[in-house]
Amino acid sequence: MSTILALETSDVRFPTSTSLDGSDAMNLDPDYSAAYVRIVTDAEDGLEGHGFVFTIGRGNDVQVAAIQALAHHVVGRNAEELLAHMGATSREFLWDSQLRWLGPEKGVMHMAIGAVVNALWDLKAKRAGLPVWQLLGRMSPAEIVELVDFRYLEDVLTPEQALDILEAAVPGRAEREAQLLQTGYPGYTTTPGWLGYSDEKLVRLAKEAVADGFGMIKLKVGGNLQDDIRRLRLAREAVGPDILIGTDANQRWGVTEAIEWMSHLAEFDVTWIEEPTSPDDVLAHAAIARGVAPIRVATGEHMANRVMFKQFLQADALQVLQIDASRVAGINENIAILLLAARFGVPVCPHAGGVGLCEAVQHLSMFDFVAVSGTTDGRVIEFVDHLHEHFVTPVVMESGRYQTPTAPGNGMEMLPASRAQYAYVPAPEFASDAALA
């Protein structure tokens, strides 16, 4: 038996605003950051659990405080009991009535729960000697169903229906796992498309993306229509007619503006428009989807919980579902969302633009391929070439594909030296602290 001794937190920030990496129409000067959590036990193996919430700078300290508020749920507890029943463990966090009042099941507290749940999964996978995608993909359908909180979902997805989806994917699991290990998982890149980049940089990076084997790139839009038309034309000329181009407005528009704006970009054969409006507005997304078709609407990175995903799917308000590894309450809730997507037959193309998100979310897509949807058709994971060098098991990309991770854990563990070097201290290089200069 082992006991959890500590839930340690830290505020880690990278001054990416200095190079405008991550810039878009709504987030002009992001500093990629992580509200980081580390779970320490007294086990002789010395294994730890790591997780984080991704933010873009100011407020990261608030997120750290929210994670600290969950320490009483784990510190002093029997680690084996918590890890053996991860469905019950997750629900214990979600059903804490006093903390729930702060949401319920949304916002800073909900994301804090996700960081701790993900850290527990990291510890569980390390003890099993498996990467998280493989640990999950080898569970029985019944064990996977037990992980999910079906409250509020059963009007569209019952435990029995989820079990049917998972059992239908059992044949071929071993073959798909072997395929993943051999060929990896398809990705697309947002690296050329940040709104703050010059035209020359956009063109150069777009051509490099094609040379690197990517079959899709994505551009940020929504700042200025004429600039977007020029940038899309340059991108299409740079990559040719056969490469997919996605666009992302980062919640910039209302309904009418979104439909009108995209009508001017349609000539460049845009495959999707991401987050065209408020991430909470189901009916607006549905109206935009009708108005911009056949361009698809993609959204999900800012969706608060599984209930929102359910409603968007019910309303046909998205045609591409984008999960995020640190927005909802951890791996358990993302499994629920993957099952909802499978129930509605909608492809999942995760968001992975922030620090560590590529490392984390690849496990969810790979689990989906092995044990839920059984396919990669029409599915790609976002890739951004930023800050991977700070992780113990950084993402490896070859020919536009995520190479399947084999190291035990969830991929979220940051190097101790990086955590120390980038522990936040107010300084002028951060956009939030520029007034100090």
TORFI-646115 format. One record per residue (C-alpha): residue number from 1; x, y, z. Coordinates in nm, 2 decimals. Each point is the difference from the previous one (the first is absolute). Example, Ala and Ser with C-alpha at 12.3 -4.5 7.8 and 13.67 -1.06 7.14 Angstrom:
// TORFI-646115
<pos:1; u:1.23; v:-0.45; w:0.78>
<pos:2; u:0.14; v:0.34; w:-0.07>
//
This chain:
// TORFI-646115
<pos:1; u:0.00; v:0.00; w:0.00>
<pos:2; u:0.12; v:0.35; w:-0.07>
<pos:3; u:-0.13; v:0.34; w:0.12>
<pos:4; u:-0.02; v:0.33; w:-0.19>
<pos:5; u:0.23; v:0.24; w:0.18>
<pos:6; u:-0.05; v:0.31; w:-0.19>
<pos:7; u:-0.17; v:0.18; w:-0.29>
<pos:8; u:0.25; v:0.26; w:-0.10>
<pos:9; u:-0.08; v:0.29; w:-0.24>
<pos:10; u:0.20; v:0.25; w:-0.19>
<pos:11; u:-0.06; v:0.30; w:-0.23>
<pos:12; u:0.20; v:-0.06; w:-0.32>
<pos:13; u:0.00; v:0.27; w:-0.28>
<pos:14; u:0.18; v:0.03; w:-0.33>
<pos:15; u:0.03; v:0.36; w:-0.15>
<pos:16; u:-0.14; v:-0.10; w:-0.34>
<pos:17; u:-0.15; v:0.34; w:-0.05>
<pos:18; u:0.35; v:0.13; w:-0.09>
<pos:19; u:-0.02; v:-0.19; w:-0.33>
<pos:20; u:-0.38; v:0.01; w:-0.04>
<pos:21; u:-0.01; v:-0.38; w:0.00>
<pos:22; u:-0.36; v:-0.10; w:0.06>
<pos:23; u:-0.15; v:0.34; w:-0.10>
<pos:24; u:-0.35; v:0.02; w:-0.15>
<pos:25; u:-0.29; v:0.24; w:-0.04>
<pos:26; u:-0.10; v:-0.02; w:0.36>
<pos:27; u:0.32; v:-0.09; w:0.18>
<pos:28; u:0.26; v:0.25; w:-0.13>
<pos:29; u:0.29; v:-0.06; w:0.24>
<pos:30; u:-0.02; v:-0.34; w:0.17>
<pos:31; u:0.26; v:-0.12; w:0.24>
<pos:32; u:-0.03; v:-0.38; w:-0.01>
<pos:33; u:-0.03; v:-0.12; w:0.36>
<pos:34; u:-0.08; v:-0.30; w:0.21>
<pos:35; u:-0.16; v:-0.02; w:0.35>
<pos:36; u:0.20; v:-0.31; w:0.08>
<pos:37; u:-0.07; v:-0.28; w:0.25>
<pos:38; u:0.22; v:-0.28; w:0.13>
<pos:39; u:-0.13; v:-0.29; w:0.21>
<pos:40; u:0.26; v:-0.16; w:0.23>
<pos:41; u:-0.04; v:-0.32; w:0.20>
<pos:42; u:0.21; v:-0.20; w:0.24>
<pos:43; u:0.03; v:-0.30; w:-0.23>
<pos:44; u:0.34; v:-0.14; w:-0.04>
<pos:45; u:-0.02; v:0.01; w:-0.38>
<pos:46; u:0.03; v:0.38; w:0.02>
<pos:47; u:-0.26; v:0.05; w:-0.27>
<pos:48; u:-0.20; v:0.32; w:-0.01>
<pos:49; u:-0.31; v:0.13; w:-0.18>
<pos:50; u:0.02; v:0.32; w:-0.21>
<pos:51; u:-0.27; v:0.21; w:-0.16>
<pos:52; u:-0.08; v:0.37; w:-0.07>
<pos:53; u:-0.25; v:0.25; w:-0.13>
<pos:54; u:0.11; v:0.20; w:-0.30>
<pos:55; u:-0.06; v:0.37; w:0.01>
<pos:56; u:0.14; v:0.30; w:-0.19>
<pos:57; u:0.15; v:0.20; w:0.29>
<pos:58; u:-0.19; v:0.23; w:0.23>
<pos:59; u:-0.22; v:-0.20; w:0.24>
<pos:60; u:0.23; v:-0.30; w:0.00>
<pos:61; u:0.04; v:0.07; w:0.37>
<pos:62; u:-0.37; v:-0.03; w:0.05>
<pos:63; u:0.00; v:-0.33; w:-0.17>
<pos:64; u:0.28; v:-0.12; w:0.23>
<pos:65; u:-0.20; v:0.10; w:0.30>
<pos:66; u:-0.30; v:-0.20; w:-0.13>
<pos:67; u:0.22; v:-0.31; w:-0.03>
<pos:68; u:0.12; v:0.05; w:0.36>
<pos:69; u:-0.36; v:0.01; w:0.12>
<pos:70; u:-0.03; v:-0.37; w:-0.11>
<pos:71; u:0.29; v:-0.12; w:0.22>
<pos:72; u:-0.23; v:-0.14; w:0.27>
<pos:73; u:-0.14; v:-0.25; w:-0.25>
<pos:74; u:0.33; v:-0.17; w:-0.05>
<pos:75; u:0.26; v:0.08; w:0.27>
<pos:76; u:0.02; v:-0.27; w:0.26>
<pos:77; u:-0.22; v:-0.24; w:-0.21>
<pos:78; u:0.09; v:-0.35; w:-0.10>
<pos:79; u:0.14; v:0.03; w:-0.35>
<pos:80; u:-0.10; v:-0.35; w:-0.10>
<pos:81; u:-0.36; v:0.05; w:0.09>
<pos:82; u:-0.03; v:0.32; w:-0.20>
<pos:83; u:0.18; v:-0.14; w:-0.31>
<pos:84; u:-0.20; v:-0.33; w:0.00>
<pos:85; u:-0.33; v:0.18; w:-0.03>
<pos:86; u:0.06; v:0.30; w:-0.22>
<pos:87; u:-0.37; v:0.04; w:-0.09>
<pos:88; u:-0.09; v:0.04; w:0.37>
<pos:89; u:0.31; v:0.21; w:0.06>
<pos:90; u:-0.10; v:0.24; w:-0.28>
<pos:91; u:-0.36; v:0.02; w:0.12>
<pos:92; u:0.12; v:0.08; w:0.36>
<pos:93; u:0.16; v:0.32; w:-0.13>
<pos:94; u:-0.30; v:0.09; w:-0.22>
<pos:95; u:-0.25; v:-0.06; w:0.27>
<pos:96; u:0.17; v:0.21; w:0.27>
<pos:97; u:-0.30; v:0.21; w:0.08>
<pos:98; u:0.18; v:0.31; w:0.13>
<pos:99; u:0.25; v:0.01; w:-0.29>
<pos:100; u:-0.27; v:-0.09; w:-0.25>
<pos:101; u:-0.18; v:0.32; w:0.10>
<pos:102; u:0.28; v:0.20; w:-0.18>
<pos:103; u:-0.10; v:-0.16; w:-0.33>
<pos:104; u:-0.18; v:-0.22; w:-0.01>
<pos:105; u:0.23; v:-0.21; w:-0.22>
<pos:106; u:0.15; v:0.30; w:-0.19>
<pos:107; u:0.28; v:0.25; w:0.03>
<pos:108; u:0.31; v:0.03; w:0.21>
<pos:109; u:-0.11; v:-0.26; w:0.26>
<pos:110; u:-0.10; v:-0.26; w:-0.27>
<pos:111; u:0.33; v:0.04; w:-0.18>
<pos:112; u:0.18; v:-0.04; w:0.34>
<pos:113; u:-0.18; v:-0.33; w:0.05>
<pos:114; u:0.12; v:-0.10; w:-0.35>
<pos:115; u:0.36; v:0.07; w:0.09>
<pos:116; u:-0.01; v:-0.22; w:0.31>
<pos:117; u:-0.19; v:-0.28; w:-0.17>
<pos:118; u:0.25; v:0.00; w:-0.29>
<pos:119; u:0.28; v:-0.01; w:0.25>
<pos:120; u:-0.15; v:-0.31; w:0.17>
<pos:121; u:-0.03; v:-0.16; w:-0.35>
<pos:122; u:0.36; v:0.08; w:-0.06>
<pos:123; u:0.10; v:-0.18; w:0.33>
<pos:124; u:-0.23; v:-0.29; w:-0.08>
<pos:125; u:0.15; v:-0.04; w:-0.35>
<pos:126; u:0.35; v:0.02; w:0.13>
<pos:127; u:-0.07; v:-0.27; w:0.25>
<pos:128; u:-0.14; v:-0.22; w:-0.27>
<pos:129; u:0.31; v:0.07; w:-0.22>
<pos:130; u:-0.22; v:0.12; w:-0.29>
<pos:131; u:-0.08; v:0.33; w:-0.18>
<pos:132; u:-0.35; v:0.12; w:0.09>
<pos:133; u:-0.14; v:-0.07; w:-0.35>
<pos:134; u:0.10; v:-0.36; w:0.03>
<pos:135; u:-0.11; v:-0.04; w:0.36>
<pos:136; u:-0.35; v:0.12; w:-0.10>
<pos:137; u:-0.01; v:-0.19; w:-0.33>
<pos:138; u:0.06; v:-0.33; w:0.18>
<pos:139; u:-0.28; v:0.05; w:0.25>
<pos:140; u:-0.32; v:-0.20; w:-0.04>
<pos:141; u:-0.30; v:0.18; w:-0.13>
<pos:142; u:-0.16; v:-0.03; w:0.34>
<pos:143; u:0.30; v:0.15; w:0.17>
<pos:144; u:-0.01; v:0.29; w:-0.24>
<pos:145; u:-0.37; v:0.06; w:0.06>
<pos:146; u:0.06; v:0.01; w:0.38>
<pos:147; u:0.23; v:0.30; w:-0.06>
<pos:148; u:-0.27; v:0.22; w:-0.14>
<pos:149; u:-0.25; v:0.22; w:0.19>
<pos:150; u:-0.32; v:-0.04; w:-0.20>
<pos:151; u:-0.20; v:0.25; w:0.20>
<pos:152; u:-0.16; v:0.24; w:-0.24>
<pos:153; u:0.09; v:-0.21; w:-0.30>
<pos:154; u:-0.24; v:-0.29; w:0.01>
<pos:155; u:-0.26; v:0.17; w:-0.23>
<pos:156; u:0.25; v:-0.06; w:-0.28>
<pos:157; u:0.26; v:-0.24; w:0.14>
<pos:158; u:-0.08; v:-0.27; w:0.25>
<pos:159; u:0.26; v:-0.23; w:0.16>
<pos:160; u:-0.15; v:-0.28; w:-0.21>
<pos:161; u:0.05; v:0.19; w:-0.32>
<pos:162; u:0.35; v:0.09; w:0.10>
<pos:163; u:0.07; v:-0.36; w:0.07>
<pos:164; u:-0.13; v:-0.09; w:-0.35>
<pos:165; u:0.23; v:0.25; w:-0.16>
<pos:166; u:0.30; v:-0.13; w:0.19>
<pos:167; u:-0.08; v:-0.37; w:-0.06>
<pos:168; u:-0.04; v:0.07; w:-0.37>
<pos:169; u:0.36; v:0.12; w:-0.01>
<pos:170; u:0.15; v:-0.30; w:0.19>
<pos:171; u:0.06; v:-0.20; w:-0.32>
<pos:172; u:0.32; v:0.15; w:-0.16>
<pos:173; u:0.13; v:0.17; w:0.31>
<pos:174; u:0.33; v:-0.19; w:-0.01>
<pos:175; u:0.04; v:0.08; w:-0.37>
<pos:176; u:-0.07; v:0.36; w:0.05>
<pos:177; u:0.24; v:0.03; w:0.29>
<pos:178; u:0.27; v:-0.16; w:-0.22>
<pos:179; u:-0.09; v:0.24; w:-0.28>
<pos:180; u:0.04; v:0.30; w:0.23>
<pos:181; u:0.34; v:-0.12; w:0.11>
<pos:182; u:0.11; v:-0.04; w:-0.35>
<pos:183; u:-0.14; v:0.30; w:-0.18>
<pos:184; u:-0.11; v:0.25; w:0.27>
<pos:185; u:-0.31; v:0.23; w:-0.02>
<pos:186; u:-0.06; v:0.28; w:-0.26>
<pos:187; u:0.06; v:0.36; w:0.10>
<pos:188; u:-0.05; v:0.35; w:-0.14>
<pos:189; u:0.19; v:0.31; w:0.09>
<pos:190; u:-0.09; v:0.35; w:0.11>
<pos:191; u:0.36; v:0.11; w:0.00>
<pos:192; u:-0.03; v:0.22; w:-0.32>
<pos:193; u:-0.32; v:0.16; w:0.10>
<pos:194; u:0.04; v:0.23; w:0.30>
<pos:195; u:-0.15; v:0.34; w:-0.06>
<pos:196; u:0.30; v:0.20; w:0.11>
<pos:197; u:0.23; v:-0.16; w:-0.26>
<pos:198; u:0.11; v:0.18; w:-0.32>
<pos:199; u:-0.11; v:-0.11; w:-0.34>
<pos:200; u:0.35; v:-0.12; w:-0.07>
<pos:201; u:0.01; v:-0.21; w:0.31>
<pos:202; u:-0.34; v:-0.14; w:-0.08>
<pos:203; u:0.11; v:-0.11; w:-0.35>
<pos:204; u:0.33; v:-0.14; w:0.12>
<pos:205; u:-0.16; v:-0.20; w:0.28>
<pos:206; u:-0.29; v:-0.12; w:-0.22>
<pos:207; u:0.25; v:-0.14; w:-0.26>
<pos:208; u:0.20; v:-0.16; w:0.28>
<pos:209; u:-0.31; v:-0.17; w:0.13>
<pos:210; u:-0.07; v:-0.16; w:-0.33>
<pos:211; u:0.36; v:-0.11; w:-0.03>
<pos:212; u:-0.02; v:-0.15; w:0.35>
<pos:213; u:-0.29; v:-0.22; w:-0.12>
<pos:214; u:-0.31; v:0.18; w:0.15>
<pos:215; u:-0.31; v:-0.03; w:-0.21>
<pos:216; u:-0.17; v:0.29; w:0.18>
<pos:217; u:0.09; v:0.34; w:0.14>
<pos:218; u:-0.21; v:0.25; w:0.20>
<pos:219; u:-0.01; v:0.38; w:-0.01>
<pos:220; u:-0.13; v:0.24; w:0.26>
<pos:221; u:-0.26; v:0.24; w:-0.14>
<pos:222; u:-0.23; v:0.28; w:0.12>
<pos:223; u:0.22; v:0.30; w:0.05>
<pos:224; u:-0.05; v:0.17; w:-0.34>
<pos:225; u:-0.20; v:-0.14; w:-0.29>
<pos:226; u:0.23; v:0.13; w:-0.27>
<pos:227; u:0.31; v:-0.13; w:0.19>
<pos:228; u:-0.17; v:-0.34; w:0.02>
<pos:229; u:-0.08; v:-0.01; w:-0.37>
<pos:230; u:0.36; v:0.08; w:-0.08>
<pos:231; u:0.14; v:-0.25; w:0.26>
<pos:232; u:-0.23; v:-0.28; w:-0.12>
<pos:233; u:0.10; v:0.07; w:-0.36>
<pos:234; u:0.37; v:-0.01; w:0.09>
<pos:235; u:-0.05; v:-0.32; w:0.19>
<pos:236; u:-0.19; v:-0.17; w:-0.27>
<pos:237; u:0.26; v:0.09; w:-0.26>
<pos:238; u:0.27; v:-0.12; w:0.23>
<pos:239; u:-0.14; v:-0.34; w:0.08>
<pos:240; u:-0.18; v:-0.08; w:-0.33>
<pos:241; u:-0.35; v:-0.13; w:-0.06>
<pos:242; u:0.03; v:-0.34; w:0.18>
<pos:243; u:0.08; v:0.12; w:0.35>
<pos:244; u:-0.29; v:0.07; w:0.24>
<pos:245; u:-0.01; v:0.34; w:0.15>
<pos:246; u:-0.20; v:0.06; w:0.32>
<pos:247; u:-0.08; v:0.34; w:0.16>
<pos:248; u:-0.05; v:0.10; w:0.36>
<pos:249; u:-0.18; v:0.32; w:0.11>
<pos:250; u:0.05; v:-0.06; w:0.37>
<pos:251; u:-0.36; v:0.12; w:0.09>
<pos:252; u:0.04; v:0.33; w:-0.19>
<pos:253; u:-0.34; v:0.04; w:-0.17>
<pos:254; u:-0.38; v:0.00; w:0.04>
<pos:255; u:-0.21; v:-0.21; w:-0.23>
<pos:256; u:-0.06; v:0.24; w:-0.29>
<pos:257; u:0.37; v:0.11; w:0.00>
<pos:258; u:0.12; v:-0.35; w:0.00>
<pos:259; u:-0.21; v:-0.11; w:-0.29>
<pos:260; u:0.09; v:0.32; w:-0.20>
<pos:261; u:0.37; v:-0.02; w:0.08>
<pos:262; u:0.03; v:-0.37; w:-0.10>
<pos:263; u:-0.18; v:0.06; w:-0.33>
<pos:264; u:0.31; v:0.20; w:-0.10>
<pos:265; u:0.24; v:-0.27; w:0.10>
<pos:266; u:-0.19; v:-0.29; w:-0.15>
<pos:267; u:0.18; v:0.04; w:-0.34>
<pos:268; u:0.32; v:-0.13; w:0.17>
<pos:269; u:-0.17; v:-0.34; w:0.06>
<pos:270; u:-0.01; v:0.03; w:0.38>
<pos:271; u:-0.06; v:-0.34; w:0.17>
<pos:272; u:-0.13; v:0.15; w:0.33>
<pos:273; u:-0.06; v:0.31; w:0.20>
<pos:274; u:0.09; v:-0.05; w:0.37>
<pos:275; u:-0.16; v:0.19; w:0.29>
<pos:276; u:-0.18; v:0.25; w:-0.21>
<pos:277; u:-0.19; v:0.14; w:0.29>
<pos:278; u:-0.06; v:-0.03; w:0.38>
<pos:279; u:0.09; v:-0.36; w:0.10>
<pos:280; u:-0.31; v:-0.01; w:0.22>
<pos:281; u:-0.25; v:0.09; w:-0.28>
<pos:282; u:-0.14; v:-0.32; w:-0.13>
<pos:283; u:-0.27; v:0.16; w:-0.22>
<pos:284; u:0.24; v:0.25; w:-0.15>
<pos:285; u:0.24; v:-0.27; w:-0.10>
<pos:286; u:-0.29; v:-0.20; w:-0.16>
<pos:287; u:-0.11; v:0.31; w:-0.20>
<pos:288; u:0.36; v:0.06; w:-0.11>
<pos:289; u:0.04; v:-0.36; w:-0.10>
<pos:290; u:-0.31; v:0.03; w:-0.23>
<pos:291; u:0.12; v:0.33; w:-0.13>
<pos:292; u:0.36; v:-0.10; w:-0.09>
<pos:293; u:-0.06; v:-0.35; w:-0.13>
<pos:294; u:0.18; v:-0.19; w:-0.16>
<pos:295; u:0.27; v:0.15; w:0.22>
<pos:296; u:-0.02; v:-0.19; w:0.33>
<pos:297; u:-0.02; v:0.15; w:0.34>
<pos:298; u:0.26; v:-0.12; w:0.25>
<pos:299; u:-0.01; v:0.08; w:0.37>
<pos:300; u:0.06; v:-0.14; w:0.35>
<pos:301; u:0.33; v:0.12; w:0.14>
<pos:302; u:-0.19; v:0.25; w:0.23>
<pos:303; u:-0.31; v:-0.21; w:0.06>
<pos:304; u:-0.05; v:-0.03; w:0.38>
<pos:305; u:-0.12; v:-0.36; w:0.04>
<pos:306; u:-0.15; v:-0.31; w:-0.15>
<pos:307; u:-0.35; v:0.16; w:0.02>
<pos:308; u:0.10; v:0.27; w:-0.24>
<pos:309; u:0.14; v:-0.25; w:-0.25>
<pos:310; u:-0.32; v:-0.20; w:0.03>
<pos:311; u:-0.21; v:0.31; w:-0.09>
<pos:312; u:0.22; v:0.10; w:-0.29>
<pos:313; u:-0.02; v:-0.35; w:-0.15>
<pos:314; u:-0.38; v:-0.01; w:0.05>
<pos:315; u:-0.04; v:0.33; w:-0.18>
<pos:316; u:0.24; v:-0.09; w:-0.29>
<pos:317; u:0.19; v:0.32; w:0.11>
<pos:318; u:0.34; v:-0.16; w:-0.08>
<pos:319; u:0.13; v:-0.23; w:-0.26>
<pos:320; u:0.35; v:-0.04; w:0.14>
<pos:321; u:0.03; v:-0.06; w:0.38>
<pos:322; u:0.31; v:0.14; w:0.17>
<pos:323; u:0.08; v:-0.14; w:0.34>
<pos:324; u:0.27; v:0.16; w:0.22>
<pos:325; u:0.22; v:-0.19; w:0.25>
<pos:326; u:-0.03; v:0.27; w:0.27>
<pos:327; u:-0.33; v:0.18; w:-0.04>
<pos:328; u:-0.24; v:-0.26; w:0.15>
<pos:329; u:0.03; v:-0.22; w:0.31>
<pos:330; u:0.28; v:-0.22; w:-0.13>
<pos:331; u:0.02; v:-0.33; w:-0.19>
<pos:332; u:-0.33; v:-0.13; w:0.14>
<pos:333; u:-0.21; v:0.28; w:-0.14>
<pos:334; u:0.18; v:-0.01; w:-0.33>
<pos:335; u:-0.08; v:-0.37; w:-0.03>
<pos:336; u:-0.37; v:0.10; w:0.04>
<pos:337; u:0.04; v:0.26; w:-0.28>
<pos:338; u:0.17; v:-0.26; w:-0.23>
<pos:339; u:-0.29; v:-0.23; w:0.06>
<pos:340; u:-0.25; v:0.28; w:-0.08>
<pos:341; u:0.19; v:0.07; w:-0.32>
<pos:342; u:-0.01; v:-0.37; w:-0.10>
<pos:343; u:-0.38; v:-0.01; w:0.08>
<pos:344; u:-0.06; v:0.29; w:-0.24>
<pos:345; u:0.25; v:-0.11; w:-0.26>
<pos:346; u:0.20; v:0.33; w:0.02>
<pos:347; u:0.39; v:0.00; w:-0.05>
<pos:348; u:0.22; v:0.11; w:0.29>
<pos:349; u:0.29; v:0.23; w:-0.09>
<pos:350; u:0.15; v:0.11; w:0.33>
<pos:351; u:0.13; v:0.35; w:0.09>
<pos:352; u:0.37; v:-0.01; w:0.09>
<pos:353; u:0.13; v:0.35; w:-0.04>
<pos:354; u:0.14; v:0.07; w:0.34>
<pos:355; u:0.29; v:-0.11; w:0.21>
<pos:356; u:-0.01; v:-0.37; w:0.06>
<pos:357; u:-0.34; v:-0.05; w:-0.17>
<pos:358; u:0.15; v:-0.19; w:-0.29>
<pos:359; u:0.17; v:-0.24; w:0.24>
<pos:360; u:-0.32; v:-0.06; w:0.20>
<pos:361; u:-0.28; v:-0.01; w:-0.26>
<pos:362; u:0.17; v:-0.25; w:-0.23>
<pos:363; u:-0.08; v:-0.27; w:0.26>
<pos:364; u:-0.38; v:0.08; w:-0.03>
<pos:365; u:-0.01; v:-0.02; w:-0.38>
<pos:366; u:0.21; v:-0.32; w:0.00>
<pos:367; u:-0.23; v:-0.16; w:0.26>
<pos:368; u:-0.30; v:0.11; w:-0.21>
<pos:369; u:0.15; v:-0.18; w:-0.30>
<pos:370; u:0.08; v:-0.32; w:0.19>
<pos:371; u:-0.31; v:-0.03; w:0.21>
<pos:372; u:-0.29; v:0.24; w:-0.09>
<pos:373; u:-0.03; v:0.11; w:-0.37>
<pos:374; u:0.24; v:-0.24; w:-0.15>
<pos:375; u:0.10; v:0.24; w:-0.27>
<pos:376; u:0.22; v:0.29; w:-0.09>
<pos:377; u:-0.20; v:0.10; w:-0.31>
<pos:378; u:-0.06; v:0.38; w:0.00>
<pos:379; u:0.19; v:0.03; w:0.33>
<pos:380; u:0.32; v:0.20; w:0.07>
<pos:381; u:0.16; v:0.13; w:0.32>
<pos:382; u:0.12; v:0.36; w:0.00>
<pos:383; u:0.37; v:0.05; w:0.02>
<pos:384; u:0.19; v:0.32; w:0.09>
<pos:385; u:0.38; v:0.00; w:0.02>
<pos:386; u:0.04; v:0.18; w:0.33>
<pos:387; u:0.16; v:-0.09; w:0.33>
<pos:388; u:0.02; v:-0.38; w:-0.04>
<pos:389; u:0.36; v:0.00; w:0.12>
<pos:390; u:-0.13; v:0.07; w:0.35>
<pos:391; u:-0.17; v:-0.34; w:0.04>
<pos:392; u:0.14; v:-0.33; w:0.11>
<pos:393; u:-0.16; v:-0.19; w:-0.29>
<pos:394; u:-0.04; v:0.26; w:-0.27>
<pos:395; u:-0.22; v:-0.05; w:-0.31>
<pos:396; u:0.18; v:-0.15; w:-0.30>
<pos:397; u:-0.13; v:0.09; w:-0.34>
<pos:398; u:0.10; v:-0.18; w:-0.32>
<pos:399; u:-0.15; v:0.07; w:-0.35>
<pos:400; u:-0.29; v:0.19; w:0.16>
<pos:401; u:-0.09; v:-0.28; w:0.24>
<pos:402; u:0.02; v:-0.03; w:0.37>
<pos:403; u:0.23; v:-0.28; w:0.09>
<pos:404; u:-0.17; v:-0.22; w:0.26>
<pos:405; u:0.14; v:0.05; w:0.35>
<pos:406; u:0.12; v:-0.31; w:0.18>
<pos:407; u:0.12; v:0.16; w:0.33>
<pos:408; u:-0.22; v:-0.07; w:0.30>
<pos:409; u:-0.22; v:0.29; w:0.11>
<pos:410; u:-0.22; v:0.27; w:-0.15>
<pos:411; u:0.27; v:0.21; w:-0.17>
<pos:412; u:-0.06; v:0.30; w:0.23>
<pos:413; u:0.32; v:-0.02; w:0.21>
<pos:414; u:0.22; v:0.31; w:-0.04>
<pos:415; u:0.37; v:-0.01; w:0.06>
<pos:416; u:0.09; v:0.11; w:0.35>
<pos:417; u:0.26; v:0.25; w:-0.14>
<pos:418; u:-0.27; v:0.16; w:-0.22>
<pos:419; u:-0.25; v:0.02; w:0.29>
<pos:420; u:0.27; v:0.18; w:0.20>
<pos:421; u:0.13; v:0.22; w:-0.28>
<pos:422; u:-0.35; v:0.12; w:-0.10>
<pos:423; u:-0.16; v:0.02; w:0.35>
<pos:424; u:-0.18; v:0.33; w:-0.03>
<pos:425; u:0.16; v:0.32; w:0.13>
<pos:426; u:-0.15; v:0.33; w:-0.13>
<pos:427; u:0.22; v:0.14; w:-0.28>
<pos:428; u:-0.04; v:0.23; w:-0.30>
<pos:429; u:0.03; v:-0.27; w:-0.26>
<pos:430; u:-0.35; v:-0.13; w:0.10>
<pos:431; u:-0.28; v:0.19; w:-0.17>
<pos:432; u:-0.19; v:0.01; w:0.33>
<pos:433; u:0.30; v:0.17; w:0.17>
<pos:434; u:0.10; v:0.24; w:-0.28>
<pos:435; u:-0.10; v:0.30; w:0.21>
<pos:436; u:0.29; v:-0.08; w:0.23>
<pos:437; u:0.25; v:0.07; w:-0.28>
//
